[in-house]
Amino acid sequence: MVHENNKRGLGVYVDELASWFKNFNRYNSGSDQEFWLSNFSGKPIIIDRKTSETIRIPKPFISVCGTIQTGILDQMAKDSRESNGFVDRILMVAPDGLKKEAWNNREMDNGYARQWDEILKTLLDINHGEPVTLNFDAEAKKRLDQWQADNAKQCNQTENEVLEGIYNKLEIYAVRFSLILQMLQYATNGGGNQTISLDAVEGAIKLVEYFRTTATKVYNVINNADPLDKLPKNKRLFYEGLPEVVQKHEANEKAAKYELSEATVKRFLNDKAYFQKIKQGVYEKKL
């Protein structure tokens, strides 16, 4: 019903993606998972119920954004989500070397917010009528075809069906990113809104190659049998540096080097996937 009143699209922000997965089908007897699979392809939404008016959305567009901890990434793959292509559709941002930052008094220049507001206003002021098709110019199409041929080669060479599915979806994202970047260029007076340029395609290719890297990283975390690979780097190095049998006070002494608090160490020592408690204050590593 919300989408019917906002036909240009919706944005859904989920603070914890794991809760999004767990709530699929919680409030209805249908299949939310299949709904989101169809949404990715832009298939029409038609809901006919006896108790309410019919809802018809011929061109649905719903973006979902959220966060998830590395340690529970494997929940993404549950309930056939890895095999039915659901995971393939998710773009993962997974930076290396993230550290907790100290508070500071820096503030973002208000000019950036005003500039972004103007960009969005320009885009939203575009005609609300029927969609307009933007074709690739000759150079852009040639470059996109070259990238697609290389991507097809990578799809054919990998023996992993999950990664092959991810690489296939990157082709859809390459086209979508090209359109997004072209319209952003238009909104900042740096490009037209009639065709998609080579610059937009080059930017799109950089984006999809980044997401290829992060998708592979996330896939390895989900499927690697070694629980150590699910740990943040500092926590993994801390674990590897501990003796096979460690006392709690020894672990706390070593923790400072890896920027781990005593509370974190306590929880870690009681995690049965990594430690076995021998007696009070003494633990044995399991890996």
N, C-alpha and C positions, 0 to 999 in steps of 0.2 A: 504493500500500500504506500509506503514511503517512496519507493522508486516510481510508482505511477504518478506521483505528484512532483517528481524531480526527474523528468524523462532524460535529461542530459547525463545522468549518472549519479552514483553514490560513492562515498569513501567510507570504509569501515575500518576503524582503528581498534585493535585488540591488544591490550597491554600484555597478556600472556597467551601466546598462540596455542599452548598446550590445552588451555581451558576451552579454546575455540574447537579444537578437535574433539575433546571429551563431550562437548555439548551437542554434537551432531545427533539429530533424531531424538533429542531429549524431550522436545515439546510437540512432536508430531510423529505419526507412524510412517511417514514417507522417508525419503533418503536425502538428507541434506548434502551428503558427499557427492551424490550424482548431480544435485543442483549446481554445486560449485564447479564441477567438471564441465557442465553445459554452459555455465556463465562465462568461463574462459573463452569459449568459442563464440560467444555472443548469440546463442540460440534464443529465440523468442520465449518469453515467460507467459504462460497462460494458466490461470488458476480459476477453475469453475467450482463453486461451492453452493450448496442449497441455502446455506445460512447467510450468505453475503453476496455482494455484487461481483460479477466477473472482472478479473484483473487481466489485462493484456498489455504486455510491454514488448513491442516488436523488435526493439534494438536495445537490449539491456547492456549496462556497463557498470560494473561494481568492482572497485579496487579494494583489496584488503592489505593492511599493513600491521605488523606486530613484532613482538620480540619473543625469544625463547632461549633458555639456558643451554649451553653446550651439553651438560650432563643429561638432559632429557630429550635430546634431538631424536633419539630412537623412537619416541612416541609419534613422530611424524610418519613413520613407516608402518605403523600398526593398522589393523583393519583393512588390509590390502591397498593402502595408500601408495606403497612403493611400486606395486605391480600394476595398478590401474591407471597410472599416469598422473595421479594427484600431486605427488612430490615434484614431478617434472615441471609443473606449472609455477612453482614457487621460486622466486629469485631471492637468493640468500646473500646478505652482507655479512662477511665474517673476517674482520680485520685481524691482523697478527699483532702481537705485542701490546695489547691494550693494558693499561695500568690505571689504578685508581688515582685520580687527580686531587690535589689539595684545593680547597676553596680559594677563590681569588676575586678581585673586585673589577675584573675586566667586563665591559659591557659592549654589546654589538652596536655598531653605528646605526642609528635610526634610519639613515639613508638607505640601507639595504632593505629594510622592511618596506619603506615607501616605494622603492624600485620594484620589489617583488609584487606589491599591491598593484602597481601600474601594469606589470606584465600580465597578471591574472585578469585584470579589468579589460585589457585589450583582447585577450582570448575569449572571455565571456561575452564580449560585445559582438562577437562574430555572429552572423545571421543564424537565428534559431530554426530556420526552415529545414528543408531536406539536406542530408549530408552531401558534401562536395568531395569528389575523388581527386586526389593529387597524384599525378604520375611522376615517375622518376625521370630526370633528364638523362641524356645519353651517357654522360660520364658516370653519373650516380648508378645507373642500371648496370653498366659494365663492371663497376667495382663491386656492387652487391652480388652479381653473378659469380665473380671470381671468389668472393668469400664463401658463397653457398657451395660452390664446387669443392672447396677445401673442407668445408664442414661435412659435406656428404662423404668425402673420403675418410674423415675421422669417424663418422658413424659406421661406415662399412668395415673399418679396421678394428674397432673395439669389439671384444667378445662379450662385453658386459651389457645386458639388455637394459638395465636401469640407466647407465650412462648414455647409451644409444638414444633412449627416450628423451633424456635431458638435452642432448645435442640437437635432436629434431625440433624441440620446442624453441631452441635459440633462434631458429630461422624465423619463427613467427615474431619473436621479440625484436629481431634485427629490423624487420619492417616497421613494427610499431614504434621502436625507438627513433627510427629515421623520421617518421611523421612528427613525433613529439618534438624532436630537436629542430626540425624545419619550422614548426609553428612557434617555437621559442625564439628562433632567429627572426621570424616575422614580427613577433611581439616586441623585440628589442631593436627594431628598425635595421636589422642586419640581413634580411632576406625576404624573399617574396612568399606568397601563399598560393601560388598556382602550380608549382612543381617542387619536387624534392631534390635538393642539390647534392653535389659530391661531398661537401663539408658535413652535411647532416648524416650521410651514410657512413663516412669515416668515423664520426663520433659514435654512431650506433654500433659499429663494429668494435670499437674500444670497449663499450659498455658490455656487449654480449661476451667478449673474451674475458672480461673481468668476472662475469657471472659464471662462465664455464669453469674458471679456476675455483671459485667459491663453491660451486655445486659439487665439484670433485672432492673438495676438502670435506664438505658436509657428508657426502656419500661415504667417504672413508671412516668418518667418525661413527656414522650410523651402523655400518656393517663390519667394522673391525672388531674382532673378538677380544682384543686386548683392552680392558677397561682403562688402562693408563692413557690411551689416546683420547679418552673423553675428558681428561683433566686439563685445566688451564696449565700453561707451560710452567709457571712457577711452582704450582702444586705437584706437577709430575716430577720436576727436578728435586723438589723437597723429598718426595717419596723415594726416588731412586738413591738419594744420598743417605737415607736411613739404614742402619744395620738391620739384619734379618729379625733380630729381637730387640725391641726398643722400649725404654722406660718413658713414661709420660713427660717427666721433667727434662729428659734428654731431647725429646721431640720439640718441646717448647723452646729450648735453648737454640736449636737449629732453625726454628721457624722464622726468627727475626731476619735472617739472611735472605729469606724468600718472601718477605713482606706478608707473612701470615700471622693472624692474631691467635691468642691462646684459645679463644672460643672456636675459631675455625679448626685448629688442631684437634680440639676435643671432639668435635663432630666427625672429623676425618678418621680419628683413631677408632671411633665407634661404628664406622661404616664397614659392614661385614663383607663388602665386595673387595676390600683392600687389606683389612686387618682381622686377626683372630685374637680375642682377649685371652691371655694365659692365666693371669691373676690380676689382682688389684694394681693398677698402674703399670702393667707390663703387657705389651702387645707383640704379636708376631706378624710379619708381612705375609700376605697370601700370594703375591705375584712375583 
